[in-house]
Amino acid sequence: PITTTKNNINKRKRNDFEKNEDDSDDKGQFDVSVLLPVHNALPHLTSCLLCLFAQEKVRLEIIVVDDSSTDGSFERIGACKRAYETLKEGEGGEWKLTEDEKEEKEDVGNDFYANKVDCNLREEFEEEERGNDDTYERIVRKYCKGKRHKIILRKLERSKEVRSGQGLALNLAYSLSTCEYVAEMEADDMRPQRCFYELLNALKSREDLDATFSQISLIGDLPSSNAPQEGWIGMERFRRWQNSLTCGTTEMAPGRYIEIPAMRASGCYRRSFLEKKMNLNKEGEGGIRIYDDLWRIGDEVVDFAVSEEQRTCSSLKRNPNHWWPVDVSFLHRAFNSGMRCHKVERPMYWWRQYAKQSTKVHDRCSLERLRAAKVHYMLKEDGPLGFAALFTADGDTDAEVNDVDALANSSEPDSSAAKIKNSPRGSKEQKKLIIRVFGRGETLNAYVADINREIELIRAKEIEEHYARHKKPLDDTATITTTDEDDDTYQPKLLYVVEKRDEMPGLPKRKRSKENGLDKNTKLCRLFAFGMQKAREKILRVMRDDFDTGGLDWFVA
């Protein structure tokens, strides 16, 4: 449990965001900025650093931000950084593959090869806990060639009672980056030696892309043949499913409501996309904030991705329903923003498995929280079931929707009546969305409950904003009115009707063309809550061309 007060949240040195004297202006000399947030990452941290320092055919700007580690991670990073910086241009990299290993390297994504490299490094580091700078210099010299990459190291310091998550560390690392292409790395994972070179080439080769990802391999505490570890079957199934999504945006965008369609840290992104589409700071706030990250403090949820200077008392009152991992938030926001991406068909991200990794032990990564995130970003204003996606194509523009209350308050004698009558919220033709959820048992009930809860949150926010604009007090008696044409009477932007259908997958469904009451003001969305691939394939066979992929029909899990 986290115990703290508002006054000591996120205590850090004011110079955390400033350059050190030894930071030279190398803009333009490097190809990719790699952001590496670190928090208590031993014993796997050294392997991660070596994988970055040993990257070939590309020049990296490696930005490491240690977020108040207490296990010696910051000191380990410093030792490896010093060891790398002692190498001269082209010096080092003495480790050579044997003839047998060369065949394995032809497929760098081969799980056997990835785990062999991991085991070799672990054997190398058996004495690392007793190591000194000479130890790390010897190891770095063995695996890495000198002067290819630049390493920037920062440390965040804060109250011991407070954890920040990755958001603040990632935003600090981003603020120090200079390259047009930005990538990430997790401190306990590994990568093959040419992964950034291949990701960068794939992204540069197509100007229409915003990002490239790669397939993944699993390394670390893998099960033996006679004693499978708990949870391993699910992780292996997830690996196979994620690696099967090789058609880029057309598969990955709808796949985000089933599972995470790509490892966020496996990606390489254009800076122009991140700053134009992913900046969380509003116009006039200044600076770039790409990542958010929420942590629960008692009954409150605190956005630790916001620096102390940016945080206000009101911003602490975040709804606890919006509490999920930063990578889930990032990918949903990216796809809602129209990210165009491609996945390289080679596993160039080696994801470490071990008992205490956050995906296994942290309740933010629970199925309940991940499901809540999917529902939130699906119904969000810029999501596939948001008002803009459903109705602006039919002639209702965002300008008309957002201007309704302004028109209602206008002092112009003839400005409000006619315009409000024809606007989405002022019109008698109320917009309506029917959400029909198919599934079985607990999964079906959970999705329906989460959808209804998210609708309540949307409605509460609309009511609060409406009364704030009209400078009227908000009380518990505020009701939803759909017929009163009073200018300052709240009318919902979109009416929701949620239907639950407990059915087996693949049963004949009524075709959309046979549904009654659907028109330009009433849309039907069908969600199929089936986690197994076989069930989804059966539904597609039955529905055929009646399934509106990426539009009004979605698989969720």
N, C-alpha and C positions, 0 to 999 in steps of 0.2 A: 504493500500500500504506500501511496505517496502522501506525505504530510508536509504542508508548507503554508505560507501565507502569500497574499498577493504582493506584498512588499519585497519578498526575497525571491520571487520567480525569475528565473533566467538571468541571474547575476553573472555578468561577464565583464572583462576589461574593455574599456572604450576603444582601445586600439586594435581590437580583434579584426576590424574591417579595414585596417590601414596596411599599406605596404611596408615590409621591412626594408632596411637600407640595402640588403643584398639582393633585392628583387630588381633585376635589370629589365629594361624595356626590350623584350624579345618578340614583340608582336610581329607576326608575319614569318617568323623563323620556324614555327611549329605547325603541324598538320591538324592535330586533334587535342582538345582539352579534355582530360579524364578527371572526373570528380570522384574522390574517394573519401566518404565519411567513415570515421572509425570510432567505435566505443567498445572497450574491453574485448579486443578481437584476438588475443592470444589464445591458443598457440598457433592458429592458422594464418596469422597476419603476415609472417615472413614469406610464406609461399606465395601469397597474393602479391606482395611487393616485388618479389623476384619475377613473377609472370609479367608485371608491368615493365620493369627495368629491362627485361630480355626481349621486348617487342622488336621485330625486325621490319625493315623497309618502310618505316614511318617514324616521324619525330613527334613525340608526345610532350604535352605540357601537363604533368601529373600534379594535381592539387589535392593534398591530403589535409583533412581537417579532423583533428582529434577532439572528440566531444567529452572532455572531462573523464578520460579513462583512469581507472584506479589499479589496473593490473600490469602496468608497465608498457602498455601499447605505445604511448607517446615516445618513451625512451627507445623502444625497439625501432620505431620509424626513423628516429634521429640517427641511430647507429647505422641502419641500412642506407640512409641518405648520405651520410658521411663516407661510407664505404664506396658507394657508387661514384661520388664526386671526386674520389681520389684517382679514378681511372682516367687515363688519357684517351684522346680520340682514337677509336678503333681498338683499344686495348681490352683484353678480357674475352669472355665467351669461349673458354677453352674446352668446355664440355662437348664431346662429340657423340653422335649416335652410333651404335653398332650397326652392322649390316642388317641384322634381323629387325632392329628397331626402325630402320629407314622404311621398310615395307609398311610398318604400322603407321608411320608418320604420314604416308600418302593419304590416309583418312584420319585427319586430326580429330575428328569427332567420334572416333571409335571409343566406346566406353572403356574397353580394355586398355587402350593407349592412355587415355586420360587418367585412369586410376593407377597405371604403372608410373607415370610421371609423379603423381601425388605421393605414392609410396616411396619413390626414390628420394623425394625432398624430405619426407618425414624421417626417413632413416638418416639423412644428412643432418637433420636438426635435433637428433637425440641429445646432443650436448649443448643445445642453444640456450637452455636455461642457465648454464654456467658460462655462457659465452661472453666475450668482450668484443671490442671493435675489431681486433685482429680476426676473430672467428667470422664475423660478418663480412669483413673485407675479403677473406679467402672464399667464402661461399658466393658473394656477389661477383667476384672476379671469375669464378668458374662458369657462371651461367650468363653473364651480361657483358655486352660490349659498351665501352665508355663513351660519354659525351653525346649520345643520341638524344637523350631526353632531359627536360628541365623538371626539377622537383621543387614544389613549394609546400611548406609545412606550416600549419597554424594550429593553435590550441584554443578551444573554447573553455572558459572556466565559469562555473556556476555553483549555486548552492548544492550541497551533497544530497539534499532531500529531493531535488528536482531532476528529472530526466527530460531530455528535449525531443527524443526521437531523431530521425534523420533530417527533418525538414530544415532546421536552422543551419546545420552543418553543410547541407547541400547548397543552400542559398548563399552562404559565405563562400564556399568553393566556387560557385558560379560567378559571384561578383569579382573574383580574382582571375577568372579565365579570360583569354583573349582570342582564341581560335574561332573561325567560322563554323567549325564542326565540334560538337560537344558529345562526349560519351561518359559512361559511369562505370564504377566497379564496386562490388561489395567486398568488405575486408576479409571475409572468410572463404571466398571463392577463388577460382583460378581460370586461366585462359591459355589457349595455344599461342605460339610465338608470332603468328601473322594475322591474328584476328582483327586488329584495328586496321591493318592495311587492307584486308578484304572488305570489311564493312565500309570503309571510306571509299574504296573504288566502286562498290555497288551503289553507294549514294551519289557519288559524283557522276556516274554514268547515266543517271536519269534525272533531269532537271525537274520533273513533275513530282519527285518524292520529297517528303519532309523527314523521313527517318528510315533506317534499315535496322533489322534485328537479325538474330541468328537462332538456329536450333540449339538445344541444350543437351549436355550429358550430366549424369549424376555421379558424384565422387564422394569419398569419405567413408562413413560407417555403413557400408553396404552389407546386405544379408549374406550369410553362407547358404550353400545349397540345401543343407539339412536343417537349418534353423532360421527361417525368414523372420526379420524383425517386424515388430508391430508397426503398421502404417506404411510399410514398404510397398505393398501391392498397390495402394492408392497413389503413391508418388510415382511409381513406374508407369501406371496407367495415365497419370497426368503428363508425364514426359512424352509418352507416345502420342497422346492427343495434341499437345502443344506443337510437337515437331511435325505433325501432319498438316498444320495450317501453313501451307507454302504458297498460297495464291495471294498473299499480301492483304490489302485492305478488304477485298471482297469476302475473305474468310475470317480475318482477324476481327473486323469491326463487329459483326454479329456474334462472333465467338466470345466476346467479352462478357456476355450475360450467362455463359455457361461456366467459364473459368477464365483466369488471366491468360490471354492468348499469346503473350510473349513476356519474357523476363525484361522488366524495365531496364535493368542494368546491362542487358545484352545489347541495347540499342546504341545507335549513333545518330545524332539529330542535327539538323541545320539550326544554327543560332537564330536565323531570321524567323523560323517557325516558332521557336520557343518564346521569343520576345514579342512577337506579334499576336500569337494565339494563346499562350500559356501564362502570361504575366498576370498575377493575382492582384497586383497593386492597381488601384484605380487611377485614371488620368489626373494628374496634379499631385499625386502622392510622392512621385519621384522614385527612382530606383527600379530594379527588376526583382520580382519575387516569383520564381517558377514553381517552387515546391511548397505545399502546406503539410502540416502534420499536427494532429490533435492528440492531446493526452488528458486523461481525466484527473482532476484534482478535487477530491471529495465529490461533491455533487455538480461540480462545474467541469466543462471541457475547455482547455486552454490551447490556443493556437501557438505552439512554440516555434513555428516557422517564421513568426513575426518578431523582429528584434524588439528589445525593451523600449527603445525610443518610439517605435511605431504603435506599441500596444496601448490601448485606452481601457478604462474600466468597462465600457460597454462591450468591447470586443471579447471580454472574458466570458460573456454570457452566451456561449455557443451551445446549441442543443445537443445533449448527450447522444442523440440518435445518429449524429454524423461523426462517428468514431470508428475509423478503419485505417488500414496501413497506407502509408504515403504512396507506395507503388500502385495500389488499387485506385486511389484518387487520381494520380497522374495519368494513368492509361485511360480511364473513363473520360477525364477532361480532354485529353488529347483527341480521342475519337469523336467526342461531342463537338470539338473544334474543327473537325474535318481532316484530321491527319491522314495523309497518304503515305503508305509504307510498304515495304517489301521485306521478306524474310529470306536470308541466305540459307540455302539447303545444306548447311554443314554445322554440326554442333560446335560452336566456337565459344560457348559459355559453359563452364564446368561448375555446376551448382552443388555445393557441399551439403551433405546430409549428416546430422548428428543429433543427439538426443535433446539438446537444449536450444536448438535453433528456434527463432521466433515463430516460424510457421507452425511449429508443433506445440509451443507452450504459451504463447501470448494470446489473451482473449480477444485482442483486436483482430486477430487472424482467424477467429472462429467462423464456422459456417453461417452462424446467425448474423455476424457483423458483415461478412462478405455479401450475404444476400441483401441486407439492408442497403449496402452501397450500390448494388445493381439496381434496386428499385429506385433509389434516390436519383441516380444519374439518368435512368430511363425516363422518369417523369419530369426531370428538371427542364427549365424553360428551353435550354438549347439541346435537350435530349431528343431521341427519336419519337417519344410520345409527348413532347412539349408542344405548346400552342403553335409556335413558329413552324415546326416541321409538319404539323397536321393541317393547318388552315391558311397559312400565308400563300401557299400555292393556289388557293382558291380565290385569291383577290384580297384577303385581309392582310394588310401590310403591318409590319412592326410599328411603323410610325403612327398608323391609325390606332393600334392597340394601346400604345404608350401615351398617346395624346388625349385620351378620353377625359381624364380628370382635369387636364389643363383646359380643355374646351368647356367643361362644366363650370369652371371657376372664372371663365373669361368675362370681362366687362363689356365686350363688344355686343351690341344689341342683337345682332343676327348671327352670331358666331357659334352658338351652342346648340340651339334646338335641332336644326336640320342635320348638322354633322353628328351630334351625339346619337340621334335616332338611327343613323346609318352605320354607326361604329359597332364593333363586336360586342362590347359590354353594354352599350346603350340600346341595342336593337332588341326587338322582341324575339328575333331568331337566335336564341341562345345556342352557343356552341356546346356540343356534348360529345364525350368520349366514353364508349362502352369498352371496358376491359374484361374480357372473358378468359378465365384461367382454367386450363385443363391440367389434370394430374391425378395423383392418388394419395390418400392418407395424409401423413404429417407434412410432407413437402408441400402439397397443395394448400393445406390450411395455413402453413407458415407464410407462403407467398401472398395469399389473400390478406392475412393480417398485416404484413409489412406494407402492402399497397394501400390499405385503408389508413394505416398510421401516417404514411407519407402524404396522402391526400389531406389529412387533418393538418399536417405541418404547412403544406402549401396554402391551405385555406386560412390558417391563422396568420401567416405572413401577409397574405393579400389584405385581410381585414385590418391588420395593424398599419400597413402602408396607406391604405385608403383613408382611414381616420386621421392619420398623421397629415396627409395632404390637405384634408378638409378642416384641419385644426379642430377636430371634435374629439371629446374624451371617449376612450375605448373602455367599455364595461362588459361584464359577463353576459349582458342581455343582448349583445349584438347578434343579429340574425342574418341569414342569407335570404335576400329577396330577389326574385327573378321577374316580377311583374311591375313593381313600382318604378315609374319613370322619373322619380325625383332625381335631380342631378347629383345630389350628395348622398344618395342611398347606395349602399354597397351591393354590387351585383357580381357574382363570380365570373372570372374570365372564362372558365371552362367548367362545365358540369361533368362529374364522373359518375359512372354506374359500374360497379364491380360485380361480376357474376362468377360463381364457382361451379365447375363441372368435374365431378369425380368420375373419370372414365379411364378405361384401359387405352394404352397407346395404339393408334392404328384403326380404331373404330371409325366407320364412315361419319364424316362431319358434313353438316349442311354447307353447301357452297356459298361463298360470299355473295354471289349474284342472286341467291335465293333468299337472302335475309331481308326482312321487312323493315322499313323505317330508316334506312340508310340513305343519306343525301349529303350535300356539301356542308351541312351544319352538324351532321352526326356521323361519327367514325366508329368503326368496330376494330379493336385490336385483340388479337388472339395470342395468348402466352401459353406455351406448352412446357410444363414444369416436369421434365423427365431427364434424369441425370445420365442414364445409360445410352451409349451411342446406338445400340441396336434398336432401342425404342424410338429414337429420333429418326433413324433410317426408315423404320416402318411407317411412321407418320408421313414422311415425305413421299413414300411409295403410294400411300392411300390418297393423299391430297394433290399430288402432282402439281400442275400449273396453278392450282388455287392457293398455293402457299406463297404469300407475299414476302419473300425474304428481304430483310433490311428495310421493310416499310411498315406494315401493320401486323405482321406475323413474326414471332420471335420464339426461339428456344431459350429457356432459362433453367438453371440448375442450382 
